[in-house]
Amino acid sequence: MPTSMNEEAKVDKSSVTTFRTKDLNQAAFMWCQTGTKLVSLQGDRGKTTTIFFMFDLPMSEQQLQELQFRYANGETTVEPQLFIAKQNNLRDLLHTSLGQRRD
């Protein structure tokens, strides 16, 4: 079950959980998890465009919920250089998807 309107989770038959978030920092954190694959960026258009980062994680929905809970409570860590690299990569993908150049 999603913990907020920013994120959604569902489990498919192969125990890979699909996760989406519009929070860049949470996306970078999730992408740092072993075996996580960035699937796509999806946009929801309305008055403004909201971009969601879509991931496949090799864990059950329950494991994802536990990870999200620990993340929200500051009980998780990732290697800082890896986090920054993932964050920058996501930022570049976001700018590209919006048709902007990042200098």
ZASE-674691 format. One line per 8 residues: number of its first residue (from 1); their letters; for each residue x, y, z of N, C-alpha, C, O. Coordinates in steps of 0.02 Angstrom, whole numbers, padded with zeros to 5 digits. Example, Ala and Ser with C-alpha at 12.3 -4.5 7.8 and 13.67 -1.06 7.14 Angstrom:
1	AS	00660 -00284 00390 00615 -00225 00390 00660 -00165 00390 00712 -00166 00423  00642 -00112 00354 00684 -00053 00357 00645 00002 00394 00670 00057 00402
***
This chain:
1	MPTSMNEE	00042 -00059 00000 00000 00000 00000 00044 00062 00000 00091 00065 00040  00031 00111 -00043 00071 00172 -00045 00067 00209 00021 00017 00206 00056  00122 00244 00038 00123 00281 00100 00104 00354 00090 00092 00390 00139  00099 00377 00027 00076 00444 00014 00053 00449 -00059 00058 00400 -00096  00028 00507 -00078 00006 00517 -00146 00066 00521 -00194 00056 00517 -00254  00127 00529 -00168 00186 00535 -00210 00210 00468 -00236 00250 00466 -00283  00186 00413 -00208 00215 00349 -00224 00162 00295 -00229 00109 00300 -00198  00177 00245 -00268 00132 00189 -00276 00173 00126 -00282 00230 00128 -00305
9	AKVDKSSV	00145 00069 -00260 00181 00006 -00266 00133 -00048 -00286 00074 -00047 -00266  00157 -00096 -00324 00118 -00155 -00340 00166 -00213 -00352 00223 -00202 -00374  00144 -00274 -00338 00187 -00332 -00344 00162 -00373 -00403 00102 -00385 -00410  00208 -00395 -00446 00187 -00441 -00498 00205 -00512 -00478 00232 -00523 -00424  00191 -00559 -00522 00198 -00630 -00504 00269 -00652 -00492 00279 -00702 -00457  00319 -00617 -00517 00388 -00637 -00509 00421 -00606 -00447 00482 -00607 -00442  00382 -00580 -00401 00405 -00547 -00340 00450 -00487 -00353 00495 -00473 -00313  00439 -00454 -00408 00470 -00389 -00421 00417 -00337 -00408 00361 -00342 -00433
17	TTFRTKDL	00434 -00288 -00369 00387 -00235 -00352 00400 -00175 -00395 00457 -00151 -00401  00347 -00149 -00426 00352 -00088 -00464 00336 -00030 -00418 00286 -00032 -00382  00379 00020 -00419 00373 00077 -00374 00379 00141 -00413 00420 00145 -00459  00340 00192 -00397 00348 00257 -00428 00346 00311 -00376 00310 00307 -00326  00385 00363 -00389 00387 00421 -00344 00404 00483 -00385 00437 00478 -00436  00381 00540 -00362 00400 00602 -00394 00455 00638 -00354 00478 00691 -00374  00474 00610 -00298 00526 00638 -00255 00595 00616 -00280 00611 00557 -00279  00635 00664 -00303 00701 00649 -00331 00747 00614 -00281 00782 00567 -00300
25	NQAAFMWC	00748 00636 -00219 00791 00606 -00169 00770 00534 -00153 00812 00490 -00146  00705 00523 -00147 00681 00456 -00135 00696 00411 -00195 00713 00353 -00187  00689 00438 -00255 00704 00400 -00316 00778 00380 -00317 00795 00323 -00332  00822 00427 -00300 00894 00412 -00298 00909 00358 -00246 00948 00312 -00258  00877 00364 -00188 00887 00314 -00135 00864 00245 -00159 00901 00196 -00151  00805 00241 -00189 00779 00176 -00213 00824 00147 -00267 00836 00086 -00269  00850 00190 -00311 00893 00167 -00365 00960 00140 -00339 00993 00102 -00373  00979 00160 -00278 01040 00135 -00247 01032 00064 -00220 01082 00031 -00204
33	QTGTKLVS	00971 00040 -00215 00959 -00027 -00188 00981 -00079 -00239 00968 -00072 -00299  01015 -00130 -00216 01042 -00183 -00259 00987 -00214 -00302 00935 -00234 -00277  01001 -00217 -00367 00955 -00249 -00414 00898 -00206 -00439 00858 -00228 -00479  00894 -00144 -00416 00840 -00099 -00437 00853 -00074 -00507 00909 -00056 -00525  00800 -00074 -00548 00805 -00051 -00617 00759 00009 -00627 00700 00007 -00609  00786 00062 -00657 00745 00119 -00677 00708 00098 -00740 00740 00082 -00790  00642 00097 -00737 00602 00074 -00793 00586 00131 -00840 00594 00125 -00901  00563 00187 -00813 00544 00244 -00855 00530 00305 -00813 00528 00303 -00752
41	LQGDRGKT	00521 00360 -00848 00494 00421 -00819 00426 00429 -00851 00418 00424 -00912  00376 00443 -00810 00308 00452 -00835 00282 00519 -00813 00293 00541 -00756  00248 00553 -00859 00221 00618 -00843 00146 00618 -00839 00112 00586 -00880  00120 00652 -00789 00048 00664 -00782 00037 00738 -00797 00062 00782 -00763  -00001 00750 -00849 -00013 00820 -00869 -00080 00845 -00843 -00130 00810 -00842  -00078 00905 -00821 -00136 00942 -00798 -00118 01015 -00807 -00094 01034 -00860  -00130 01055 -00755 -00107 01125 -00758 -00031 01127 -00760 -00002 01172 -00790  00000 01079 -00727 00072 01072 -00728 00088 01000 -00746 00044 00957 -00744
49	TTIFFMFD	00150 00986 -00763 00171 00918 -00777 00206 00890 -00716 00251 00920 -00689  00184 00831 -00695 00215 00796 -00639 00250 00735 -00668 00219 00695 -00702  00314 00729 -00655 00354 00673 -00680 00364 00623 -00623 00384 00641 -00568  00350 00560 -00638 00361 00506 -00591 00419 00463 -00615 00424 00448 -00674  00462 00444 -00569 00516 00397 -00583 00489 00327 -00569 00465 00314 -00514  00493 00282 -00617 00466 00214 -00611 00524 00165 -00603 00572 00165 -00642  00519 00122 -00552 00571 00073 -00538 00542 00003 -00530 00484 -00005 -00510  00581 -00047 -00547 00567 -00116 -00529 00618 -00135 -00475 00678 -00130 -00486
57	LPMSEQQL	00594 -00157 -00418 00637 -00177 -00363 00628 -00252 -00349 00572 -00277 -00349  00683 -00288 -00339 00680 -00360 -00326 00662 -00375 -00253 00702 -00403 -00216  00601 -00356 -00234 00578 -00368 -00166 00502 -00370 -00166 00470 -00348 -00213  00475 -00397 -00112 00403 -00400 -00105 00376 -00331 -00085 00413 -00287 -00066  00311 -00324 -00091 00279 -00261 -00070 00291 -00248 00004 00302 -00191 00024  00289 -00301 00045 00301 -00293 00116 00372 -00268 00129 00383 -00224 00171  00421 -00297 00094 00491 -00275 00102 00498 -00202 00081 00534 -00163 00114  00464 -00183 00027 00466 -00113 00004 00436 -00067 00056 00463 -00014 00070
65	QELQFRYA	00380 -00086 00085 00348 -00046 00137 00394 -00036 00197 00398 00018 00225  00428 -00089 00216 00475 -00085 00272 00533 -00038 00255 00555 00002 00296  00558 -00043 00193 00613 00000 00171 00590 00073 00170 00627 00117 00193  00530 00086 00145 00503 00154 00144 00495 00182 00215 00509 00240 00228  00472 00140 00260 00463 00161 00330 00531 00180 00360 00537 00232 00393  00581 00137 00350 00648 00151 00376 00677 00215 00344 00709 00255 00378  00666 00223 00278 00690 00283 00243 00657 00345 00272 00691 00395 00286  00591 00344 00281 00554 00401 00307 00576 00420 00378 00572 00478 00397
73	NGETTVEP	00600 00371 00416 00622 00383 00485 00697 00393 00491 00723 00395 00547  00732 00399 00435 00804 00411 00436 00845 00353 00462 00899 00362 00489  00819 00292 00454 00853 00233 00479 00890 00194 00425 00909 00137 00436  00900 00225 00368 00934 00191 00313 00994 00232 00291 00996 00293 00301  01042 00199 00261 01100 00234 00233 01118 00203 00166 01106 00144 00154  01146 00244 00124 01175 00220 00061 01243 00255 00054 01256 00305 00087  01284 00229 00011 01350 00257 00000 01340 00327 -00031 01308 00332 -00084  01366 00380 00000 01352 00448 -00022 01370 00462 -00096 01331 00495 -00131
81	QLFIAKQN	01427 00438 -00119 01446 00451 -00188 01399 00417 -00237 01383 00446 -00290  01375 00358 -00221 01327 00323 -00263 01261 00361 -00264 01231 00369 -00317  01238 00385 -00206 01177 00424 -00202 01181 00486 -00245 01135 00502 -00283  01236 00523 -00239 01245 00585 -00278 01247 00569 -00353 01217 00607 -00392  01280 00515 -00372 01283 00497 -00443 01213 00480 -00469 01195 00502 -00524  01174 00442 -00431 01106 00424 -00452 01062 00487 -00455 01023 00495 -00501  01070 00530 -00406 01032 00593 -00403 01046 00636 -00465 01000 00662 -00496  01110 00643 -00483 01129 00682 -00541 01103 00650 -00606 01081 00685 -00651
89	NLRDLLHT	01106 00584 -00610 01081 00549 -00669 01006 00561 -00676 00982 00573 -00731  00969 00556 -00621 00897 00568 -00623 00881 00640 -00643 00835 00653 -00681  00920 00686 -00617 00910 00757 -00634 00921 00768 -00709 00882 00803 -00741  00973 00737 -00736 00986 00742 -00808 00929 00712 -00849 00908 00742 -00898  00905 00653 -00828 00849 00622 -00863 00786 00665 -00859 00749 00670 -00908  00775 00696 -00802 00717 00739 -00793 00721 00800 -00840 00672 00817 -00873  00779 00831 -00842 00787 00889 -00886 00780 00869 -00959 00750 00906 -00999  00806 00812 -00978 00800 00787 -01046 00727 00774 -01063 00704 00792 -01117
97	SLGQRRD	00691 00743 -01017 00621 00727 -01030 00577 00789 -01036 00525 00788 -01068  00599 00843 -01004 00561 00906 -01008 00586 00950 -01065 00561 01006 -01075  00636 00925 -01102 00661 00963 -01159 00705 01021 -01140 00710 01070 -01178  00737 01017 -01083 00781 01071 -01061 00852 01044 -01057 00863 00984 -01046  00899 01088 -01066 00969 01070 -01057 00993 01091 -00988 00976 01146 -00964  01031 01048 -00957 01060 01064 -00892 01132 01085 -00903 01171 01047 -00933  01151 01144 -00881 01220 01167 -00889 01259 01157 -00826 01318 01174 -00824
***
